[in-house]
Structures are given as C-alpha cells and as structure tokens.
Amino acid sequence: MTFEYSKRVPQTDNDVVGEILEAAANPAVISFAGGLPAPELFPVKEMQKAADTVFETEGQTALQYSNAIGEKVLRDEIVKLMADRKVTTTVDHIGVTTGSEQSIDLLAKMFINPGDTVIVEEPTYLCTLDVFRSYGANIVGVEMDENGMRMDKFEEALKAHPETKLVYTIPTFQNPTGRTMSLDRRKEFVELANKYDILVMEDDPYGAIRYEGTELPPLKHFDTQDRVVYMSTFSKILAPGMRLGWIVCNLDVLSNFVVMKQSADLHSDNLSQHIIAKFLEQNDIYKHIKEISDLYHHRFELMLEAIKNEFPADAKYSHPEGGMFIWVELPGDVDTMELFKTCVEHNVAFVPGDSFYPNQPKRGTFRLNFSNVDDETIKVGMKRLGDALKAALQ
Amino acid sequence: MTFEYSKRVPQTDNDVVGEILEAAANPAVISFAGGLPAPELFPVKEMQKAADTVFETEGQTALQYSNAIGEKVLRDEIVKLMADRKVTTTVDHIGVTTGSEQSIDLLAKMFINPGDTVIVEEPTYLCTLDVFRSYGANIVGVEMDENGMRMDKFEEALKAHPETKLVYTIPTFQNPTGRTMSLDRRKEFVELANKYDILVMEDDPYGAIRYEGTELPPLKHFDTQDRVVYMSTFSKILAPGMRLGWIVCNLDVLSNFVVMKQSADLHSDNLSQHIIAKFLEQNDIYKHIKEISDLYHHRFELMLEAIKNEFPADAKYSHPEGGMFIWVELPGDVDTMELFKTCVEHNVAFVPGDSFYPNQPKRGTFRLNFSNVDDETIKVGMKRLGDALKAALQ
C-alpha cells in the first residue's frame, strides 16, 4: 500500500544529517561530529552497586508501573541538585522526563500551535529545530557573539514579532557554539522576557561540566515571574543511555506537562529512576563531575592547541569554559558542505554548521566535539583537518 | 504570567479519570480499577542477574547513547518472540519503543492530520482515545460482540467514511472488554482493510497471557500487503516499569517512525534494553508467562464465581480467555458515574465504562481488573460490589 504520512513527518529527501553520520561512521574517518560523553568515565561499578541495592530492597516497586510526574525518590535528589545550581525549588515543581529531547518535544507540543513564533539562538541545537518544525513553528533566529545571545538583537526580534510565544536558549556551553551567556545578559534576558511576556525554555544539559571560569546561575535563578521552564538531564553528568532528564517549572505548566507526558510514554523508565536516585544517595556526584570536567578540559586544551597550530591564522573559534563543543568560523565565503566532503576525503569529519541554523546558514562554520576522542585521535584528526582546510581554502 | 497552551492540550476541567484514580487510591477502597500486572511475579532475582551480566560485560555500551531504532541484541530476541506468535519477520522490520503508549502516540502523530478519520472498537483503550484526540482525529467507533469487532459494522463504517485513514484494534483480550476477535473475523478484518486500503494499528499487549482456549495468530500473520503495524510490549510479560515495547511493520513506515522516535526521546532506555535482552537469553520466558497465566486464571475464576453469586442475575459480563479484564454491562438505564459513587461509598471501585467510548457511552458498563488483586481482596471486594449494585439498582 501507499502510506500517507501526516504533515508532521519531515520530508526526508534531503537527509543531510543522515549523510553526515554515515560519512562519520566510516572506520577510516576520525569523527569530531558526535556529541557523546566519554564512556570510559561512566561509573559502571557504582551504577551496578546502585542497581543491586534497588533490586534487593525495592525490586517489585522499580519494575511496576509508576506515575507520569516521576518517582519521588529521584525528584527529591533533583531538588538538591537544583539548590546546588542556585535554584530554590520543591519536589512539586519537578517532573522527570525520558531525557531532554522529550522535555523539548513535550513543551513544544503543549505550547506551539502551527504558525506560532518561537525565538532561538542562531545557531542552535539542531534537534530542537526539528521538533519546533514538526509542530509548525515559525522560527526566528537571534544573532550571538562570544557572550551568548545578543540582547539588542533579542529585543529587535521581540519588537518585530510581538506574537512571539516563547524563546528557547542554551545559556551555558551552548550547542553548537560552546558559548556562555554572560551574567549581565542573563539578567537582561529575563527582564526582556518579562517585558514582552513570553515563556522561556532554558535548556541546561552541559552547565555542570565547567572546567574554567566562574559558575553562573541559570536563568531560572533570576526568574521572578515563574516563566522560565528549566530543563536538564543526567545524560552528560551520569549516563545518556538511561534517558533521564527533568524540568523545573510553574505548577500549572507542570500539571499540563504531566498530561502530555502520560500520553507520550505513561512515565519514564522506573528502574532507571530508582537506580539513579540510589546512585546519588550512595556516591558524591560532584567528585564524578570533577573527573569528567578534568578530562574534557584536557581534551579541549589539546584541540585548542591543534587549532592554533593547524588552522588558517584567520579562522575564528569559540573558547568554551566547559561542555563538549568548539565552534569554528572560517574566513571568506566557504561552501560548508563542499568543505565537509573534502574533509571526509582526508578521513576526518565534523558537523557542518548549516544544520544548526533555523533559516539562512552562515557559511564556512562547523562544530567540533572534544569529549569523546582520546589524545592521539585529537592529534591525528586535527592534523588531517588542518591539511583538509588548507587544501579546501587554497 | 498567563500560559497559553496549544490546541493539543486537553481541556481538563472535567478530569473524570483523575477523579476515579483519586477515589480508587483511598486505602479503605478495594480497587478493581487498575490495569497493573501482579508484582509478586516480577522476576526480580533473574532481572538482577541479567543486569549484573550487562554491567560486567557491556556496561559502557549500555550506559552510552544508542540509536533510535533500538539495540540489535533486543531486536534479535523480538524476532524470535514474533516467530513464536506466528509472524515471520526480520530484525530490519522491528523498532523498539518506550512502551506501547509511545508506539500509539508516534504512529498517531505520523499518520493523523487534524480532521482525519480513524476507526476503533467501541469501547476501546482510553489512552488511545486521548492520543487520537490530541492529534485532532475524528474517531468512529464500531460495535463489538463476544467475538470482537463486528465485521458488518466495520464495513458499514468504512463505507460511511471513505476518507478513513486507519483502524486501531486490540484483537486479543481487548482492553477494556477482555474479548477476543475470532479467527474468521481476523481473516475478514484484513480483507476489509485491503479492500478499503487503510492502515491497521494492531495493539497486542495481552495476547501472550492466555490461560484458556486456543491460541489465535495476530492480524499481522494474515497481512499479505504489509499494511498492519503490529505493536506489543514487555509490560505484561516482564516488567512495565522498564517501559519497553516494539513495533513490527513495513520498512518505509519504520524508517519514518524512527525519525519521529528520534525527535520524541532520541531512543529508549539503553540499559533496560540490554537487561531485557540478557534476561531473554538467560531465562525461559514461556515458563515465566505460564506462571503469570496460571495466577491470572485463578483470579479470573474467583472473580467470575463472585459475579455469578453476587451480581444481579441479568447482569452481562465477558468471559475472557486471558489478559486482565472483565467487562460488565448492567441491565436497564444505569447512570454509570452515579453507580461509581455508590460503589465508592461501599469502599469498592472499578473504571466506569464511559471513558472507553469515543463518542456516546453505553450506560451501565464498567471494567473490572483481576490481575493485581489477591484472593481475599477479590472475595471481600466483590461482595461489597454486589451489595453496592443491589443498593444502586433497587
């Protein structure tokens, strides 16, 4: 039979991301394209111990159906994590999700009618763009600089689009740029959201992984009108395979979120919720996060050094103080997809910048990941990349 | 701020299901309202052993990101389960989901445009109705009898609604009725789907839990045109807390499903996928299913006996050969919600039939669950229910 899909299914004739992943999956290719944590730091033994305790003390509970808002043992632990992040909240304001991707999807589903305007940083996380598009959003991008979203441009966008429903931002170690919104801009951002009365989706998967500079409170910390929905995840600080994230938000938003969540998957994996809650009870998560940050710091420095040595002198790049990504902008008018093909011929890959732009991409941009590659791979891969850039830019 | 939700968020002023759950949660009330498996049969020790093996042999893999289609080790096991269910398929046709609820949600999202017509059994699983409504479906119910959906009424509906996009059915031990579609009707059902060229969503969460009668192949077995999307789950045969289900379908449908799945939660819990795959490798699942079926059989018989002894003589009820539910239809014109209130006053609860109807409910109907209540509870609760019915029907 011929299948007639709904308008929500993307037209996939031009699957750029698929092609990139396919090229990057070739074993001969060194890939800086991924966004994966370093698996050698997964606390496998500690997680096994936590799982054993769960099976021995609450096995039947952990294997039974749970509730859509999430297990209280885990939400109690999240309250503590939030306090450490300078957000004072209570367990009633916290919902557990099947990872940040689900948080983004359900919030988009519950707020965006077809044609609604949403504002994002330009560039931004490509899966968020896919989700917003699937609900028919009109996406407006706002220019960034090294201190995150530009507030003058943000207000311009708000004035030009008074119908704006919400703004989505990754303030800390942004994906794909690695940039962090400055303290002043955080305050101004919340003031503008208040002034123009829009909802804020704050996505903070990387904030905890800081290896340099001073910690900055999330936007939620400055939120006096309960309009910021804060999202985070265990994917980067513990284990992405367990697909557990959370949101912190207004009670009315949460009660509707729970209804949407129930229709999406009833609730998140109950066994994994109990295991992570137990892990947090049995271990010092900050000791673990320190190990991750130290390793990523080392890999970042190595990649930075290679950029300085191997890249054209006028290439620009971000200097993230944490997270997993460096953003590169090449001088001149470079066709990024052509450049990508040249690099793959040199057996090295990245994610071309185009996918991260809601509308017109900035040419000659790409994202490098340093969290999931060892020293030797960074050295060899960055040499190849430097050679490929020289070949392409001749 | 005032939150403006999208049209997809249900208007929850009248949260009947919430009220029912609240009433049933009162510890003084014996509840036959739930749909939970018997937790005392969860294979906690075996699951712990499987988890230990996973942590010891593939811990890093299980904790890392995976792919949207699901882990191959689990999909390989599902191929075997499907063969036992008389469906010959290959691993390429199988996608892992975060439980059947997600299978239903994503299929609805990818096929239903607002205003599209979908056909369902009347009554049917209430969460499916919620999902279909959230995507703006026009839902047409088809009458059932003791042999499942009536084929004459099905064809009438297809003729009356030539625009029909898909039909959703639970052919075996249906929720809420416990009824099973007969062999002849299964064949006729697929013929009608072919003739009117519509997609079939076959939901089979309970089929494996048979304690009486002859096993019947799923609709997918009779599907010569690859139009049946078969859905099942580990929730009823292993552990609902781990939120893992699967679909078996056409390759084109699956490739689009995977795109939707990626936007929904990237992939299902990878640790749980590895644990269940390992459990299936280390244990005889059919021995475990036999234990479940035997216990449910015993509880069903006990509830049936109580119905015969305690209920009004002219009450009708289904006689399921498996699964978890009995459906009751009372004589006369009974206001089900009033009846429910009387029963709660007698400290016993069920799910009133109204929620299971897409449009006009049949009055005086309700669903009883027997899988999650022990002998004494069944005896005491059914006595209370009998007394309440007598009081209400006087």
HADDOCK unambig.tbl for C-alpha pairs under 7 A between the chains (distance, minus, plus):
assign (segid A and resid 1 and name CA) (segid B and resid 225 and name CA) 6.59 0.50 0.50
assign (segid A and resid 1 and name CA) (segid B and resid 227 and name CA) 6.57 0.50 0.50
assign (segid A and resid 4 and name CA) (segid B and resid 111 and name CA) 6.82 0.50 0.50
assign (segid A and resid 5 and name CA) (segid B and resid 110 and name CA) 5.70 0.50 0.50
assign (segid A and resid 5 and name CA) (segid B and resid 111 and name CA) 4.77 0.50 0.50
assign (segid A and resid 6 and name CA) (segid B and resid 110 and name CA) 5.23 0.50 0.50
assign (segid A and resid 6 and name CA) (segid B and resid 111 and name CA) 4.70 0.50 0.50
assign (segid A and resid 6 and name CA) (segid B and resid 112 and name CA) 5.54 0.50 0.50
assign (segid A and resid 6 and name CA) (segid B and resid 113 and name CA) 5.24 0.50 0.50
assign (segid A and resid 7 and name CA) (segid B and resid 113 and name CA) 6.70 0.50 0.50
assign (segid A and resid 8 and name CA) (segid B and resid 110 and name CA) 6.35 0.50 0.50
assign (segid A and resid 9 and name CA) (segid B and resid 110 and name CA) 5.82 0.50 0.50
assign (segid A and resid 39 and name CA) (segid B and resid 60 and name CA) 5.71 0.50 0.50
assign (segid A and resid 39 and name CA) (segid B and resid 64 and name CA) 6.50 0.50 0.50
assign (segid A and resid 42 and name CA) (segid B and resid 60 and name CA) 6.49 0.50 0.50
assign (segid A and resid 44 and name CA) (segid B and resid 55 and name CA) 6.41 0.50 0.50
assign (segid A and resid 44 and name CA) (segid B and resid 59 and name CA) 5.80 0.50 0.50
assign (segid A and resid 44 and name CA) (segid B and resid 60 and name CA) 6.79 0.50 0.50
assign (segid A and resid 48 and name CA) (segid B and resid 52 and name CA) 6.69 0.50 0.50
assign (segid A and resid 48 and name CA) (segid B and resid 55 and name CA) 6.12 0.50 0.50
assign (segid A and resid 52 and name CA) (segid B and resid 48 and name CA) 6.69 0.50 0.50
assign (segid A and resid 55 and name CA) (segid B and resid 44 and name CA) 6.42 0.50 0.50
assign (segid A and resid 55 and name CA) (segid B and resid 48 and name CA) 6.11 0.50 0.50
assign (segid A and resid 59 and name CA) (segid B and resid 44 and name CA) 5.80 0.50 0.50
assign (segid A and resid 60 and name CA) (segid B and resid 39 and name CA) 5.70 0.50 0.50
assign (segid A and resid 60 and name CA) (segid B and resid 42 and name CA) 6.50 0.50 0.50
assign (segid A and resid 60 and name CA) (segid B and resid 44 and name CA) 6.79 0.50 0.50
assign (segid A and resid 62 and name CA) (segid B and resid 241 and name CA) 6.16 0.50 0.50
assign (segid A and resid 63 and name CA) (segid B and resid 239 and name CA) 5.16 0.50 0.50
assign (segid A and resid 63 and name CA) (segid B and resid 240 and name CA) 6.24 0.50 0.50
assign (segid A and resid 63 and name CA) (segid B and resid 241 and name CA) 4.31 0.50 0.50
assign (segid A and resid 63 and name CA) (segid B and resid 242 and name CA) 6.30 0.50 0.50
assign (segid A and resid 64 and name CA) (segid B and resid 39 and name CA) 6.48 0.50 0.50
assign (segid A and resid 64 and name CA) (segid B and resid 239 and name CA) 6.20 0.50 0.50
assign (segid A and resid 64 and name CA) (segid B and resid 240 and name CA) 5.50 0.50 0.50
assign (segid A and resid 64 and name CA) (segid B and resid 241 and name CA) 4.57 0.50 0.50
assign (segid A and resid 65 and name CA) (segid B and resid 240 and name CA) 5.37 0.50 0.50
assign (segid A and resid 65 and name CA) (segid B and resid 241 and name CA) 4.72 0.50 0.50
assign (segid A and resid 66 and name CA) (segid B and resid 241 and name CA) 6.59 0.50 0.50
assign (segid A and resid 98 and name CA) (segid B and resid 265 and name CA) 6.12 0.50 0.50
assign (segid A and resid 99 and name CA) (segid B and resid 265 and name CA) 6.31 0.50 0.50
assign (segid A and resid 101 and name CA) (segid B and resid 263 and name CA) 6.74 0.50 0.50
assign (segid A and resid 101 and name CA) (segid B and resid 264 and name CA) 6.32 0.50 0.50
assign (segid A and resid 101 and name CA) (segid B and resid 265 and name CA) 5.05 0.50 0.50
assign (segid A and resid 101 and name CA) (segid B and resid 266 and name CA) 6.52 0.50 0.50
assign (segid A and resid 102 and name CA) (segid B and resid 264 and name CA) 5.31 0.50 0.50
assign (segid A and resid 102 and name CA) (segid B and resid 265 and name CA) 4.79 0.50 0.50
assign (segid A and resid 105 and name CA) (segid B and resid 263 and name CA) 6.88 0.50 0.50
assign (segid A and resid 105 and name CA) (segid B and resid 264 and name CA) 5.93 0.50 0.50
assign (segid A and resid 110 and name CA) (segid B and resid 5 and name CA) 5.70 0.50 0.50
assign (segid A and resid 110 and name CA) (segid B and resid 6 and name CA) 5.23 0.50 0.50
assign (segid A and resid 110 and name CA) (segid B and resid 8 and name CA) 6.34 0.50 0.50
assign (segid A and resid 110 and name CA) (segid B and resid 9 and name CA) 5.81 0.50 0.50
assign (segid A and resid 111 and name CA) (segid B and resid 4 and name CA) 6.82 0.50 0.50
assign (segid A and resid 111 and name CA) (segid B and resid 5 and name CA) 4.77 0.50 0.50
assign (segid A and resid 111 and name CA) (segid B and resid 6 and name CA) 4.69 0.50 0.50
assign (segid A and resid 112 and name CA) (segid B and resid 6 and name CA) 5.52 0.50 0.50
assign (segid A and resid 113 and name CA) (segid B and resid 6 and name CA) 5.25 0.50 0.50
assign (segid A and resid 113 and name CA) (segid B and resid 7 and name CA) 6.70 0.50 0.50
assign (segid A and resid 127 and name CA) (segid B and resid 263 and name CA) 6.73 0.50 0.50
assign (segid A and resid 131 and name CA) (segid B and resid 263 and name CA) 6.04 0.50 0.50
assign (segid A and resid 225 and name CA) (segid B and resid 1 and name CA) 6.61 0.50 0.50
assign (segid A and resid 227 and name CA) (segid B and resid 1 and name CA) 6.57 0.50 0.50
assign (segid A and resid 239 and name CA) (segid B and resid 63 and name CA) 5.16 0.50 0.50
assign (segid A and resid 239 and name CA) (segid B and resid 64 and name CA) 6.21 0.50 0.50
assign (segid A and resid 240 and name CA) (segid B and resid 63 and name CA) 6.22 0.50 0.50
assign (segid A and resid 240 and name CA) (segid B and resid 64 and name CA) 5.49 0.50 0.50
assign (segid A and resid 240 and name CA) (segid B and resid 65 and name CA) 5.36 0.50 0.50
assign (segid A and resid 241 and name CA) (segid B and resid 62 and name CA) 6.17 0.50 0.50
assign (segid A and resid 241 and name CA) (segid B and resid 63 and name CA) 4.30 0.50 0.50
assign (segid A and resid 241 and name CA) (segid B and resid 64 and name CA) 4.58 0.50 0.50
assign (segid A and resid 241 and name CA) (segid B and resid 65 and name CA) 4.72 0.50 0.50
assign (segid A and resid 241 and name CA) (segid B and resid 66 and name CA) 6.59 0.50 0.50
assign (segid A and resid 241 and name CA) (segid B and resid 269 and name CA) 5.80 0.50 0.50
assign (segid A and resid 241 and name CA) (segid B and resid 270 and name CA) 4.78 0.50 0.50
assign (segid A and resid 241 and name CA) (segid B and resid 271 and name CA) 6.17 0.50 0.50
assign (segid A and resid 242 and name CA) (segid B and resid 63 and name CA) 6.30 0.50 0.50
assign (segid A and resid 242 and name CA) (segid B and resid 269 and name CA) 4.88 0.50 0.50
assign (segid A and resid 242 and name CA) (segid B and resid 270 and name CA) 5.95 0.50 0.50
assign (segid A and resid 242 and name CA) (segid B and resid 271 and name CA) 5.95 0.50 0.50
assign (segid A and resid 243 and name CA) (segid B and resid 269 and name CA) 5.49 0.50 0.50
assign (segid A and resid 263 and name CA) (segid B and resid 101 and name CA) 6.73 0.50 0.50
assign (segid A and resid 263 and name CA) (segid B and resid 105 and name CA) 6.88 0.50 0.50
assign (segid A and resid 263 and name CA) (segid B and resid 127 and name CA) 6.73 0.50 0.50
assign (segid A and resid 263 and name CA) (segid B and resid 131 and name CA) 6.03 0.50 0.50
assign (segid A and resid 264 and name CA) (segid B and resid 101 and name CA) 6.32 0.50 0.50
assign (segid A and resid 264 and name CA) (segid B and resid 102 and name CA) 5.31 0.50 0.50
assign (segid A and resid 264 and name CA) (segid B and resid 105 and name CA) 5.93 0.50 0.50
assign (segid A and resid 265 and name CA) (segid B and resid 98 and name CA) 6.13 0.50 0.50
assign (segid A and resid 265 and name CA) (segid B and resid 99 and name CA) 6.31 0.50 0.50
assign (segid A and resid 265 and name CA) (segid B and resid 101 and name CA) 5.05 0.50 0.50
assign (segid A and resid 265 and name CA) (segid B and resid 102 and name CA) 4.78 0.50 0.50
assign (segid A and resid 266 and name CA) (segid B and resid 101 and name CA) 6.52 0.50 0.50
assign (segid A and resid 269 and name CA) (segid B and resid 241 and name CA) 5.81 0.50 0.50
assign (segid A and resid 269 and name CA) (segid B and resid 242 and name CA) 4.89 0.50 0.50
assign (segid A and resid 269 and name CA) (segid B and resid 243 and name CA) 5.50 0.50 0.50
assign (segid A and resid 270 and name CA) (segid B and resid 241 and name CA) 4.79 0.50 0.50
assign (segid A and resid 270 and name CA) (segid B and resid 242 and name CA) 5.96 0.50 0.50
assign (segid A and resid 271 and name CA) (segid B and resid 241 and name CA) 6.17 0.50 0.50
assign (segid A and resid 271 and name CA) (segid B and resid 242 and name CA) 5.95 0.50 0.50
